[in-house]
């Protein structure tokens, strides 16, 4: 995805944000709106299912936290540390925008 597309997605997520905290929550709620759950993922070499985002554990310093299920156990993990496997195109765009915003993916 090119830089102009990523910048447009970030602008959409943060259109009415005036500080870093508002930008973080703008990104969080935009991800919550556009990601299609469940998502299949891997973390530490283990297959897991991402069932949603956790607004109670997510914070600017910690990042967006995802609710992850493995078998009958559910826990939280940083969204940035999950390798999402074969997301649909819209989810893939927003995951790329999030990683770009974090500075993890450079164009």
NORPEQUI-V586492 format. One record per residue. N is the residue number from 0. PHI is phi in radians with two decimals (* if undefined). OMEGA is omega in whole degrees, -180 to 180 (999 if undefined). Layout:
[[N/PHI/OMEGA] [N/PHI/OMEGA]]
This chain:
[[0/*/-177] [1/-1.43/-175] [2/-1.04/-178] [3/-1.13/177] [4/-1.16/178] [5/-1.09/179] [6/-1.11/178] [7/-1.14/177] [8/-1.13/178] [9/-1.10/178] [10/-1.09/178] [11/-1.08/-178] [12/-1.22/-171] [13/-2.10/-172] [14/-0.99/-178] [15/-1.94/-176] [16/-1.68/-175] [17/-2.07/177] [18/-2.64/-176] [19/-1.07/-180] [20/-1.08/179] [21/-1.14/177] [22/-1.11/179] [23/-1.03/-178] [24/-1.22/173] [25/-1.07/178] [26/-1.17/-180] [27/-0.98/-175] [28/-1.24/174] [29/-1.20/176] [30/-1.05/180] [31/-1.05/180] [32/-1.27/-170] [33/-1.77/178] [34/-1.32/180] [35/-1.73/-179] [36/-1.72/3] [37/-1.38/175] [38/-2.04/176] [39/-1.49/-176] [40/-2.60/172] [41/-2.25/171] [42/-2.50/-178] [43/0.91/178] [44/1.36/-179] [45/-1.82/175] [46/-1.34/179] [47/-2.42/175] [48/-2.07/176] [49/-1.52/-175] [50/-1.81/178] [51/2.89/177] [52/-1.88/-177] [53/-1.99/-179] [54/-1.30/179] [55/-1.37/-178] [56/-1.77/-180] [57/-1.31/178] [58/-2.63/180] [59/-0.93/-177] [60/-1.27/-178] [61/-1.54/-177] [62/1.65/178] [63/-1.30/179] [64/-1.80/-180] [65/-1.84/172] [66/-1.52/-173] [67/-2.10/179] [68/-2.11/172] [69/-2.34/-175] [70/1.11/-180] [71/-1.77/179] [72/-1.82/176] [73/-2.15/178] [74/-2.60/178] [75/-1.91/177] [76/-2.57/177] [77/-1.12/179] [78/-0.99/-178] [79/-1.17/-179] [80/-1.68/180] [81/-1.68/172] [82/-1.67/-179] [83/-1.39/-176] [84/-1.76/174] [85/0.87/176] [86/-1.23/175] [87/-1.16/-174] [88/-1.01/-180] [89/-1.19/177] [90/-1.05/180] [91/-1.06/178] [92/-1.05/-176] [93/-1.25/175] [94/-1.13/177] [95/-1.13/179] [96/-1.12/179] [97/-1.10/180] [98/-1.12/177] [99/-1.11/178] [100/-1.05/178] [101/-1.27/-178] [102/1.50/-179] [103/-1.40/-179] [104/-2.03/177] [105/-1.79/-179] [106/-1.73/999]]
